[in-house]
Amino acid sequence: ATDGGSPLTQRQSHAIATVTVNNVNDNEPVFGTQEYNASVSELASRPTTLTQVTATDADQLASLTYSIIDVTPATGLFEIDQQGRVLLSETSADALDFEAVRDYTLLLEASDGLFNTTAQVYITVNDENDNAPTFNLLGSGATPISRSMPENAPPGTVVLDAGASDPDSGANAQLTYSVLGSSFVEIANNGTVTLAKSIDHEAMASHIFTVVVRDLGTPSRNVTVDVVLSILDVNDNPPVIHLGSGGDTVVYVEGNASLPIAQDITVSDRDGALDLVRLSIRLDQPPCRLTRYALQRACN
C-alpha cells in the first residue's frame, strides 16, 4: 500500500495474503478399466472373491461407494463390498450351474455422492463333473431291464440300445461303455448291445448282465442297469427214441391176440414240450397196429 506523499516522502507498506482454494466436487470417479474378467467354478464355495475393481476420484477426500446396478441374466448370486471386491453372495438362494447359465455380465457403479461412473465385469462359469450319465431310453437304471431273443438269432443281432448322454462338457461328458457278467454280448461305443456269439436255450434259458456307462471326468461318474435276457426256445433239435436193454428189436409173442411190448420205448426232445411229439412205428410184419401200451397183431 502506498500513501499520497511526494515522491521523496512517499511511504509504502507490504503484507502477505494467503488464498485458500476450497475443494468442490467437480470430478467424476474413474475405474481403472472399463471391463473386468473373472471365472468361477460352478461348485465354488461362498463367499469367494471373483475379482477386485478399483475406482479413483481426483477430488480430495472423495469417498467412493461401489454397487452392482444390473446383472444379466438376472440373479442374486453376486455382491460387491466397499473395498471393490466382487464376491459370490453367501446369502443368495441362487446357485451356479454351468449347464443352465455359462456367462454373467455385471454392471458396476462407483459414486462419490454426486458423480458416478460404471464398468462391466464378465464372469465365466467353469464346468465341473457334477452330473452322472443318464440312459436315453432305459430310465434311471434302478429297475432291471427285460429283453428276449430267440436262440437261433445270429451273432451281431441287436439286444438293446443302452445309449446315454451327459449334460456336462469336455471330458466330463465323454462316455465309455462296458458289459459286466457276460461273454455272450458286447457293446459298441454308441451303447448298442449285440450278441457276441450263438446262444442256446437248452444250455441257458436266461442270462443276466450289467451295462455300465462311465464318464471321463474327475472324479468319474457312472450309471448302470441290469439286463435280464430271456433266450426263447425254437425247434432246433430232433426228437430221440430210446429203446430198452433189448437193443433195436421189439420182441412180441407170436399167436396172441394182444401182444405186450417186451421192452420200454421212450422218446425225448431237447426242445421240451414232449406232449407235442408224435411217435409212429413201422412194423416189418403187417398186419399189426400200435395201441398206447401194446403192439397188437391181427392173426388168422
C-alpha positions as CSV (number, residue, x, y, z in Angstrom):
1,A,0.0,0.0,0.0
2,T,1.4,3.5,-0.9
3,D,0.4,6.8,0.7
4,G,0.0,10.1,-1.2
5,G,3.2,11.9,-0.2
6,S,5.6,13.4,-2.6
7,P,7.9,11.1,-4.3
8,L,10.6,12.0,-1.8
9,T,8.5,11.4,1.3
10,Q,6.1,8.8,0.0
11,R,5.8,5.8,2.2
12,Q,4.7,2.1,1.4
13,S,3.7,-0.9,3.4
14,H,3.6,-4.6,2.3
15,A,1.6,-7.6,3.6
16,I,1.3,-11.2,2.5
17,A,-2.2,-12.6,1.7
18,T,-2.9,-16.3,1.7
19,V,-5.7,-17.5,-0.6
20,T,-7.2,-20.9,0.1
21,V,-9.0,-22.6,-2.8
22,N,-11.8,-24.7,-1.3
23,N,-12.3,-28.1,-2.9
24,V,-15.5,-28.6,-4.9
25,N,-16.7,-32.0,-6.0
26,D,-16.3,-31.3,-9.7
27,N,-14.6,-34.5,-10.8
28,E,-16.2,-37.9,-11.7
29,P,-14.8,-41.1,-10.3
30,V,-12.9,-43.2,-12.9
31,F,-12.5,-47.0,-12.9
32,G,-9.0,-48.4,-13.7
33,T,-10.6,-50.2,-16.7
34,Q,-14.0,-50.3,-18.2
35,E,-14.0,-54.1,-18.4
36,Y,-13.0,-56.8,-15.9
37,N,-13.0,-60.5,-16.5
38,A,-13.3,-63.3,-14.0
39,S,-14.1,-67.1,-13.9
40,V,-15.5,-69.3,-11.2
41,S,-16.2,-73.0,-10.7
42,E,-19.8,-74.0,-10.6
43,L,-19.0,-75.7,-7.3
44,A,-17.2,-72.8,-5.7
45,S,-17.7,-72.2,-2.0
46,R,-19.1,-68.9,-0.6
47,P,-18.1,-66.3,-0.2
48,T,-15.5,-66.4,-2.9
49,T,-13.7,-63.3,-4.3
50,L,-14.1,-63.3,-8.1
51,T,-12.2,-60.1,-8.9
52,Q,-11.1,-56.8,-7.5
53,V,-12.1,-53.5,-9.1
54,T,-10.7,-50.0,-8.3
55,A,-12.0,-46.5,-9.0
56,T,-10.3,-43.2,-8.2
57,D,-11.5,-39.6,-7.9
58,A,-9.4,-36.5,-8.5
59,D,-11.2,-34.6,-5.8
60,Q,-9.5,-34.6,-2.4
61,L,-11.1,-36.6,0.4
62,A,-13.6,-38.1,-2.1
63,S,-15.3,-41.1,-0.6
64,L,-16.4,-43.7,-3.1
65,T,-19.1,-46.3,-2.8
66,Y,-19.5,-49.4,-5.0
67,S,-22.7,-51.1,-6.1
68,I,-24.0,-53.6,-8.6
69,I,-26.7,-51.9,-10.6
70,D,-27.5,-54.7,-13.1
71,V,-26.8,-58.4,-13.7
72,T,-27.5,-60.3,-16.9
73,P,-29.1,-62.8,-16.7
74,A,-30.8,-61.6,-13.5
75,T,-29.6,-63.3,-10.3
76,G,-28.7,-62.5,-6.7
77,L,-25.5,-64.6,-6.9
78,F,-23.1,-61.6,-6.8
79,E,-22.3,-58.7,-4.5
80,I,-19.6,-56.1,-4.1
81,D,-18.1,-54.7,-0.9
82,Q,-16.7,-51.2,-0.3
83,Q,-13.2,-52.3,-1.0
84,G,-14.2,-53.1,-4.6
85,R,-14.2,-56.9,-4.2
86,V,-16.8,-58.7,-6.3
87,L,-17.9,-61.8,-4.4
88,L,-20.2,-64.8,-4.6
89,S,-23.0,-63.9,-2.3
90,E,-23.1,-66.0,0.9
91,T,-26.8,-65.4,1.4
92,S,-28.3,-65.8,-2.1
93,A,-30.5,-68.8,-2.7
94,D,-29.4,-68.9,-6.3
95,A,-26.8,-71.4,-7.4
96,L,-24.2,-71.5,-10.1
97,D,-24.9,-74.2,-12.7
98,F,-22.8,-74.4,-15.8
99,E,-25.4,-76.5,-17.6
100,A,-28.0,-73.7,-17.0
101,V,-26.0,-70.4,-17.4
102,R,-22.4,-70.2,-18.5
103,D,-21.8,-66.5,-18.5
104,Y,-22.9,-63.4,-16.5
105,T,-22.4,-59.7,-17.1
106,L,-22.3,-57.3,-14.1
107,L,-22.7,-53.6,-14.4
108,L,-20.9,-51.9,-11.5
109,E,-21.2,-48.3,-10.3
110,A,-18.7,-46.2,-8.4
111,S,-20.2,-43.0,-6.9
112,D,-18.7,-40.1,-4.9
113,G,-22.2,-38.9,-3.9
114,L,-22.6,-36.5,-6.8
115,F,-21.0,-38.1,-9.8
116,N,-20.8,-41.7,-10.7
117,T,-19.1,-43.9,-13.3
118,T,-19.7,-47.5,-14.4
119,A,-17.7,-50.6,-15.5
120,Q,-18.6,-54.1,-16.6
121,V,-17.5,-57.4,-15.2
122,Y,-17.7,-60.5,-17.4
123,I,-17.9,-63.8,-15.3
124,T,-17.4,-67.2,-16.9
125,V,-18.8,-70.3,-15.1
126,N,-16.4,-73.3,-15.3
127,D,-17.9,-76.8,-15.7
128,E,-17.3,-79.4,-13.1
129,N,-18.2,-83.1,-13.3
130,D,-21.3,-82.7,-11.2
131,N,-23.7,-84.8,-13.4
132,A,-23.7,-88.6,-13.9
133,P,-24.5,-90.0,-17.3
134,T,-28.2,-91.0,-17.9
135,F,-29.6,-93.6,-20.3
136,N,-31.6,-92.1,-23.2
137,L,-34.1,-95.0,-23.4
138,L,-33.7,-97.2,-20.3
139,G,-34.7,-94.8,-17.5
140,S,-32.6,-94.4,-14.3
141,G,-31.2,-97.9,-14.3
142,A,-32.6,-98.6,-10.9
143,T,-35.0,-101.2,-12.3
144,P,-33.7,-104.3,-14.3
145,I,-34.5,-104.3,-18.0
146,S,-36.0,-107.4,-19.6
147,R,-35.3,-108.4,-23.2
148,S,-35.9,-111.6,-25.1
149,M,-34.1,-113.2,-28.0
150,P,-34.8,-116.4,-30.0
151,E,-32.0,-118.9,-29.6
152,N,-31.3,-119.0,-33.4
153,A,-30.6,-115.3,-33.5
154,P,-27.2,-114.9,-35.2
155,P,-24.2,-113.1,-33.6
156,G,-24.5,-109.3,-34.2
157,T,-28.2,-109.2,-33.5
158,V,-29.1,-106.1,-31.5
159,V,-30.2,-106.9,-28.0
160,L,-31.0,-103.3,-26.8
161,D,-30.0,-99.7,-27.1
162,A,-28.1,-98.6,-24.0
163,G,-27.1,-95.2,-25.4
164,A,-26.6,-92.5,-22.8
165,S,-25.8,-88.7,-22.5
166,D,-24.2,-86.4,-20.0
167,P,-25.1,-82.7,-19.7
168,D,-21.5,-81.8,-18.6
169,S,-18.9,-80.7,-21.2
170,G,-15.5,-81.8,-22.4
171,A,-14.1,-84.9,-20.8
172,N,-16.9,-84.7,-18.2
173,A,-19.3,-85.6,-21.0
174,Q,-17.2,-88.2,-22.8
175,L,-18.6,-91.6,-22.2
176,T,-17.3,-95.2,-22.2
177,Y,-19.5,-98.3,-22.3
178,S,-18.8,-101.8,-20.9
179,V,-20.7,-105.0,-20.1
180,L,-20.1,-107.0,-16.9
181,G,-21.0,-110.6,-16.3
182,S,-21.4,-111.8,-19.8
183,S,-19.3,-113.2,-22.7
184,F,-22.5,-113.6,-24.8
185,V,-23.0,-109.9,-25.6
186,E,-20.8,-107.0,-26.5
187,I,-21.4,-103.2,-26.5
188,A,-20.4,-100.6,-29.1
189,N,-19.1,-97.0,-28.4
190,N,-22.7,-95.7,-29.0
191,G,-24.2,-98.1,-26.4
192,T,-25.7,-100.7,-28.8
193,V,-25.6,-104.1,-27.2
194,T,-25.4,-107.0,-29.7
195,L,-24.9,-110.8,-29.5
196,A,-21.3,-111.7,-29.5
197,K,-21.8,-115.4,-30.1
198,S,-24.5,-118.0,-30.6
199,I,-26.9,-118.7,-27.8
200,D,-28.7,-121.9,-26.8
201,H,-32.0,-122.1,-24.9
202,E,-31.3,-125.7,-23.9
203,A,-27.9,-124.7,-22.3
204,M,-29.2,-121.5,-20.7
205,A,-32.8,-120.3,-20.7
206,S,-32.0,-116.8,-19.3
207,H,-28.9,-114.7,-19.0
208,I,-28.2,-111.7,-16.7
209,F,-25.6,-109.0,-17.4
210,T,-24.9,-105.4,-16.4
211,V,-24.3,-102.4,-18.7
212,V,-22.0,-99.7,-17.2
213,V,-21.7,-96.2,-18.7
214,R,-18.9,-94.1,-17.2
215,D,-17.7,-90.5,-18.0
216,L,-14.1,-89.4,-18.2
217,G,-14.4,-86.7,-15.6
218,T,-12.5,-86.4,-12.3
219,P,-13.9,-88.0,-10.2
220,S,-15.6,-90.2,-12.7
221,R,-19.4,-90.8,-12.5
222,N,-21.4,-93.7,-13.9
223,V,-24.8,-95.2,-14.4
224,T,-25.6,-98.9,-14.5
225,V,-28.5,-101.1,-15.4
226,D,-29.0,-104.9,-15.1
227,V,-30.4,-106.7,-18.1
228,V,-32.3,-110.0,-18.0
229,L,-32.1,-111.6,-21.4
230,S,-34.6,-114.5,-21.9
231,I,-33.5,-116.9,-24.6
232,L,-36.5,-118.2,-26.4
233,D,-36.8,-121.8,-27.5
234,V,-37.1,-122.7,-31.1
235,N,-37.5,-126.2,-32.6
236,D,-33.9,-126.8,-33.5
237,N,-33.4,-130.3,-32.1
238,P,-35.0,-133.6,-33.4
239,P,-36.7,-136.0,-31.0
240,V,-34.7,-139.1,-29.9
241,I,-36.1,-142.6,-29.5
242,H,-34.6,-144.6,-26.6
243,L,-35.1,-148.4,-26.6
244,G,-34.7,-150.6,-23.5
245,S,-32.0,-153.2,-23.0
246,G,-33.3,-155.5,-25.8
247,G,-31.5,-153.5,-28.4
248,D,-33.2,-152.3,-31.6
249,T,-35.7,-155.3,-31.8
250,V,-39.1,-155.1,-30.2
251,V,-40.0,-158.7,-29.0
252,Y,-43.6,-159.8,-29.1
253,V,-45.2,-163.2,-28.5
254,E,-46.4,-165.0,-31.7
255,G,-50.1,-166.0,-31.8
256,N,-51.5,-163.9,-29.1
257,A,-54.4,-161.5,-29.7
258,S,-52.8,-158.9,-27.6
259,L,-49.0,-158.7,-27.7
260,P,-47.3,-156.7,-25.0
261,I,-44.1,-154.9,-25.9
262,A,-41.3,-156.8,-24.4
263,Q,-39.1,-153.6,-23.8
264,D,-39.7,-150.0,-22.9
265,I,-39.7,-147.3,-25.6
266,T,-39.1,-143.7,-24.5
267,V,-38.9,-140.5,-26.5
268,S,-37.0,-137.3,-25.6
269,D,-36.6,-133.9,-27.3
270,R,-34.1,-131.3,-26.0
271,D,-36.5,-128.6,-27.1
272,G,-39.0,-129.8,-24.5
273,A,-42.8,-129.9,-25.0
274,L,-43.0,-133.7,-25.3
275,D,-46.8,-133.5,-25.5
276,L,-46.2,-132.2,-29.0
277,V,-44.1,-135.1,-30.1
278,R,-45.8,-137.8,-32.2
279,L,-44.4,-141.4,-32.1
280,S,-45.1,-143.7,-35.0
281,I,-43.7,-147.2,-35.5
282,R,-43.3,-149.0,-38.8
283,L,-43.8,-152.8,-38.4
284,D,-41.9,-155.2,-40.6
285,Q,-44.6,-157.9,-40.3
286,P,-48.0,-156.5,-41.0
287,P,-50.9,-156.5,-40.3
288,C,-50.2,-155.1,-36.9
289,R,-51.2,-151.9,-35.1
290,L,-49.9,-149.8,-32.2
291,T,-52.0,-149.0,-29.2
292,R,-50.9,-146.8,-26.3
293,Y,-49.5,-149.7,-24.3
294,A,-49.0,-152.7,-26.6
295,L,-48.4,-153.9,-30.1
296,Q,-51.4,-155.8,-31.4
297,R,-51.3,-158.1,-34.4
298,A,-54.3,-159.4,-36.3
299,C,-53.6,-163.1,-36.8
300,N,-55.5,-165.7,-38.7
